[in-house]
Amino acid sequence: MAELADSYDSSKPVQVEVSNLTAMLAAKPASGLLVLVGCGSALIAAHLDNWSSAIVSWPGKVSGRDVLRYCHSLYKLLLQGRSWQMLTELD
């Protein structure tokens, strides 16, 4: 089971079966880079296998602050023209 933020009310997370979520994503054209923001998102990434060229995920618990800091750096560098292939190696 995966827990996702509700787009209308982030205080009410929505629970989704991982297999249903990955089936929905896999039915779409693959993106070059997929960023799964959240704790335990490596489980979802594992189910997507080689669907995307690169999938960023977290194996366990991660603080919201760390996720925001990572994503801020990632998207800022992408906007500056850096390639996502280099950026997926950021710590």
Protein Blocks (a to p, Z undefined) as FASTA:
>chain_A
ZZdddfklmklccdddfklmmmmmmmpccdfbdcdedehklmmmmmnmmmpmbdcddfbd
cdfklmmmmmmmmmmmmmnopafklmmmpZZ
